[in-house]
């Protein structure tokens, strides 16, 4: 059992800072509904991300771009009802902060008021700094996100590792320090070289959460549907599958169908 699980009844942004200071790694997973939120929270997860990855794994879109603010609020509201201990962070969806800091604040306020979540997450560095500062100035905690940014996938044209070149690596480190100065409480580092992720993590007093960024980050995050093997097709190098629920669920459904077809379900014991 982790130190955080024993010592803290509720994980807060300050608790995450304390965990970094104490050298305790931070665990983070996604959830988009009440049932999964309850499971990961009761298991002892530190941070629950209501990610815009729901666009892919729940709504079936190719990218994270199509999901709406209303949909994110709906997912977050369900998770908030289930989670009693973990910090709940919600992705601010594409189009709700990049070009307009006033819209960013309005969208962040809607998430906080209508869902009851604890913080929001925004992708980007210097180009979204005005939005980050405006949201934080209103008292809303912000988690940053650098490296591979799925909301910018059409700009990149690929999901390959970012910041391998010196210029981009320097910009990422600069952006991380700017975000810290602006007041973000943590930064996700996605799919960057592990040496760079470790350097960034050592340069900041706020915690970093890695995904495909190596062990040098202060914590790690995965999409729960990927980690549990529900999403069977997605298998990047950084993903470790802790279960193969696609096969388990498929077999259970097939057995149910067989029993129904054979008239073996329900049995006398299962009838009133």
Number of C-alpha atoms within 10 A of each C-alpha: 7 13 11 20 16 9 10 12 11 14 19 18 20 10 16 25 20 15 18 19 13 10 10 16 22 23 19 25 21 27 28 26 20 17 14 18 28 19 14 21 21 14 11 17 21 25 25 27 28 30 23 29 25 23 20 16 19 12 13 11 14 10 18 22 19 16 19 17 20 14 15 22 24 16 21 30 22 21 28 23 16 18 22 16 20 26 23 26 23 29 24 26 29 19 16 20 23 20 13 14 19 15 16 24 22 14 20 28 17 15 25 20 12 14 20 17 22 19 24 26 25 27 25 22 22 15 12 18 17 18 22 30 19 16 25 19 13 11 10 18 22 28 25 26 23 23 26 24 19 19 20 16 14 11 9 13 8 12 12 11 14 19 21 12 8 9 9 13 19 13 14 24 22 15 20 29 19 15 26 19 12 17 19 24 22 25 27 28 31 23 22 23 18 17 13 21 30 18 13 23 24 15 12 16 15 23 28 31 27 31 22 23 23 20 16 20 26 27 25 23 21 19 20 22 24 23 22 17 20 19 17 15 8 12 13 9 7 12 14 13 16 11 14 16 18 15 13 12 12 11 12 12 12 11 12 14 13 13 14 12 10 9 10 11 15 10 9 8 7 7 7 4
